[in-house]
Amino acid sequence: MEAEHGGGPPHRWRHGPPWWHPVDGPEAPRSARLPWRSTLLLTAVVLVGTAFAAHGQQRVQLDGYGRALLLLASVPLLWRQRHPVAVVLGTAATVLLYLVLGYPYGPVLLTVAVACFSAIVAGHRQAAWVALGLLWAGHAVVALWLYRLLPPAGDAGAGLTQEIVIGTWVSAVVAVSELARVRREQWARERADRALAAERRADEERMRIARELHDVLAHSISVINVQAGAGLALLDSDPEQARAALTTIKAASKEALGEVRQVLAALRAPGAAPRAPAPGLDRLPELAEQAAAAGLSVEVEGTPPRLPPAADLAAFRIVQEALTNVVRHSGSRHARVRLAHEGGVLRLRVDDDGPATGAEAGGSGNGLAGMRERAAALGGTIEAGPRPGGGFRVLAVLPTHLEEDR
């Protein structure tokens, strides 16, 4: 997945999104700035805590060199998010040198824990494990075998129990860091899944609006196209019929504008209820009148049932598109619409007697695809093709109980 920093080259996430961006200054995002406060607090804890912890320890007295090593282990943590490998290795080496020189034990080990945590969460697990392993192994070698050759003089060395305790501490640091890394990757996946889901919903909404606009405009413009042709042909020979054609064009265009406004209003105000109800099968008589104005007689068999809004709209649009295709592509001037609703399923069939004329009337060829998408969205099917006895048939099977059960 690519990080979305505008204008620059794409960056790939190693394990989840990056914690920083190579920009400093007040205009940089919060995650891009150096962690001054946490590093300053940790440095103070290390310096002050080590000074208190030194009392009672038979170790080398904390002097200027010792404090310099404490600072050298703490200050690089400022860059632990930008250069986690270098910081964890450098911090571990500095702490090991501090312990080899015999300086007092104390919170200096916190610097290694913080550097290790940052490296593991950033995805550099092997570097963190190597740094902790070298620190523990180096301390074990010094405490168990080389303590006679190193300061402080007369050091009695450490027992195996102490090294087991240190090993347990190292394991705990690794475990906590790994848990944080896993959780961070889960958050990154969840964010990516949410982004994909939002993008998918946006695509589905665009497809829905595109289908609505196609169905509204294809039907109305087909009627207008037919009536405009008739009006032009009859303009001189039969002015009254030409006037009727113009009246039909006006009514069809007015209805198309109203439906387009309704779709666009829903687009402008997402989540708001539409001002007008979506069309349904109760408008079949009106649809038949519009088809009659285009010269197509429509016979309706069956009573439109009461359907959930989504199924009702899909059924109406399927009939509308099927009749539009008859007007545009068939030589038949008669179509039959048959409705049958039983068992939670609506069977909707539109037949014409043909023959096909091949006229496109400016169509885009997306009508059948749109019908299939509408049916599939409800879990239904569409069958469209030539009839055995001639003509064309569209058969839609739409479940009508799904939305009611939800």
Secondary structure, 3 states (H helix, E strand, C coil): CECCCCCCCCCECCCCCCCCCCCCCCCCCHHHCCCHHHHHHHHHHHHHHHHHHCCCCCCCCCCHHHHHHHHHHHHHHHHCCCCHHHHHHHHHHHHHHHHHCCCCCCCCHHHHHHHHHHHHHCCCHHHHHHHHHHHHHHHHHHHHHHCCCCCCCCCCCCCHHHHHHHHHHHHHHHHHHHHHHHHHHHHHHHHHHHHHHHHHHHHHHHHHHHHHHHHHHHHHHHHHHHHHHHHHHHCCCCHHHHHHHHHHHHHHHHHHHHHHHHHHHHHHCCCCCCCCCCCCHHHHHHHHHHHHHCCCEEEEECCCCCCCHHHHHHHHHHHHHHHHHHHHHECCCEEEEEEEEECCEEEEEEEECCCECCCCCCCCCCHHHHHHHHHHHCCCEEEEEECCCCCEEEEEEEECCHHHHC
